[in-house]
Amino acid sequence: MDSIRQKKISKFLSYVLRHKPESIGITIHKNGWASVQEIIDKAPEKNAMTLDEIKYVVENQNPEKRRLTLSEDLSEIKANQGHSIGVELEFDEVVPPQILYHGAPIGVIDIIMKEGLQKMNRHHVHLSPDKETAATVGSRRGKFEILEIEAMKLRADGYKIYMSENGVYLVDEVPVEYIKRQDGKR
């Protein structure tokens, strides 16, 4: 499968599993899983795909993102995180490293430094284990800044930190007192 086809299928699956299952009339179960066969049957012609193609896309995802998971029997698929729809994903609470990172567009830095990081229309705030991953995430919307999050302090103060299946740290919110800019300012 060429990279253009792979990217097209990945984006389509991420879109319907994370944000708009109703766009093709599929059902997402409360824990995020959906029937692979239902997706194949209901995908519009321009997004038609086979089970082998879905399997290939999941097995060959960018290791830093790994947005999708297939069940062992290949009958169900889910997005690992990033949902804007009501799902009850099960994450394990973890002990994070001392510092985590968040790549944010330059245009929202002032708001973040006044209000903290909020999950907005998502289920969680996403934090990265290293600056490189945060840069990859932050650069999707142009110019960005990497913020340092005092994760252990956040946890010690009672905030629960989880990890998704693809290694993204998740938290309900990050108040401003736990955020440092690259220049060390708060």
C-alpha positions in Angstrom: 0.0 0.0 0.0 1.4 3.4 -0.9 1.8 6.1 1.8 -0.9 8.3 0.3 -3.5 5.5 0.5 -2.3 4.5 4.0 -2.6 8.1 5.3 -6.1 8.5 3.7 -7.4 5.4 5.5 -5.8 6.4 8.8 -7.3 9.9 8.7 -10.7 8.5 7.8 -10.7 5.9 10.6 -9.4 8.4 13.1 -12.2 10.9 12.1 -15.1 8.4 12.4 -13.8 6.7 15.5 -12.8 9.9 17.4 -15.3 12.5 16.2 -18.1 11.6 13.8 -19.3 8.0 13.8 -22.7 9.2 12.7 -21.1 10.5 9.4 -21.2 6.9 8.2 -23.9 5.6 10.6 -21.7 3.3 12.8 -22.0 2.6 16.5 -19.2 3.3 18.9 -19.5 1.3 22.1 -19.0 3.0 25.4 -15.4 1.9 25.6 -14.5 3.2 22.1 -14.7 0.0 20.1 -16.5 -0.2 16.7 -17.2 -3.1 14.4 -14.6 -3.4 11.6 -17.1 -5.0 9.3 -19.6 -2.2 10.0 -17.0 0.4 9.0 -16.1 -1.5 5.8 -19.8 -1.9 4.9 -20.8 1.7 5.6 -17.7 3.6 4.4 -18.6 5.8 1.5 -17.2 4.7 -1.9 -14.4 7.3 -1.8 -13.3 5.8 1.5 -13.9 2.1 0.7 -11.3 -0.2 2.3 -10.7 -3.8 3.0 -9.9 -5.6 6.3 -6.4 -6.3 5.0 -5.9 -2.5 4.4 -7.2 -1.6 7.8 -4.9 -4.2 9.4 -1.9 -2.8 7.4 -2.7 0.7 8.5 -2.9 -0.3 12.2 0.3 -2.4 12.0 2.3 0.3 10.2 1.3 3.4 12.1 3.8 6.1 13.0 5.2 4.7 16.3 5.0 8.1 17.9 1.3 8.4 17.2 -0.3 4.9 17.2 -3.8 6.3 17.1 -5.6 3.0 16.4 -5.9 -0.4 17.9 -7.4 -3.6 16.5 -8.9 -6.3 18.7 -7.0 -9.6 18.7 -9.7 -11.3 16.5 -9.7 -8.3 14.1 -13.4 -7.8 14.6 -13.2 -4.4 16.3 -11.2 -1.2 16.1 -10.8 1.8 18.3 -9.0 5.1 18.5 -6.6 5.2 21.5 -7.4 8.8 22.6 -8.4 12.2 21.3 -12.1 11.6 21.2 -14.6 14.5 21.1 -17.5 12.1 21.4 -18.8 10.4 24.6 -16.8 7.3 25.2 -15.5 5.8 28.4 -12.0 4.8 27.6 -10.2 2.8 30.3 -6.8 4.2 31.1 -4.3 3.1 33.8 -3.2 5.7 36.3 0.5 6.1 36.1 3.4 7.7 37.9 4.8 10.2 35.4 8.3 11.4 34.9 9.2 14.6 36.8 8.5 16.8 33.7 6.1 16.3 30.8 5.7 18.5 27.7 2.9 20.1 25.7 3.4 21.7 22.3 1.0 24.6 21.8 0.4 27.0 19.0 2.0 30.5 19.7 -1.5 32.1 19.4 -2.8 30.4 22.5 0.2 30.6 24.8 -1.0 33.8 26.6 -4.4 32.2 27.3 -2.8 29.0 28.6 -0.5 31.0 30.9 -3.6 32.7 32.3 -6.1 29.8 32.4 -3.9 26.6 32.3 -4.3 23.7 29.9 -8.0 22.7 29.5 -9.3 19.6 27.7 -11.7 21.8 25.7 -13.9 19.4 23.6 -11.7 16.4 24.2 -11.7 13.9 27.1 -8.2 14.9 28.3 -5.3 17.2 28.0 -2.5 15.4 26.1 1.0 15.5 27.4 4.2 14.2 25.8 7.1 12.4 27.4 9.7 14.3 25.5 10.3 17.6 23.7 10.5 16.0 20.3 7.0 14.5 20.5 5.6 17.7 21.9 7.2 19.5 18.9 5.6 17.1 16.5 2.2 17.7 18.0 2.7 21.5 18.4 3.9 22.0 14.8 0.7 20.7 13.3 -0.8 24.2 13.5 2.3 26.3 12.5 4.5 28.2 14.9 4.5 26.6 18.4 6.1 26.7 21.8 6.9 23.7 24.0 5.6 24.1 27.6 7.1 22.2 30.5 4.6 20.6 32.8 5.6 19.8 36.4 4.0 16.4 36.3 5.2 14.9 39.6 4.1 18.0 41.4 0.7 17.9 39.6 0.3 14.3 40.7 1.4 14.9 44.3 -1.2 17.6 44.5 -4.0 15.1 43.7 -4.3 15.3 39.9 -4.6 11.9 38.3 -2.4 11.2 35.3 -3.1 8.4 32.9 -1.4 6.8 30.0 -3.1 5.8 26.8 -2.2 2.6 24.9 0.1 4.6 22.6 2.1 6.3 25.3 0.4 9.7 25.6 0.0 11.0 29.1 -3.5 12.3 29.9 -4.9 14.6 32.6 -8.2 16.4 33.0 -6.5 19.8 33.3 -3.2 21.4 34.1 -3.5 24.6 36.2 -1.2 27.4 35.3 1.0 26.9 38.4 2.3 23.7 37.0 3.3 25.1 33.6 6.6 26.7 32.6 7.5 28.4 29.4 10.8 27.5 27.6 12.3 30.8 28.9 11.5 29.6 32.5 8.7 32.2 32.9 5.3 31.3 34.4 
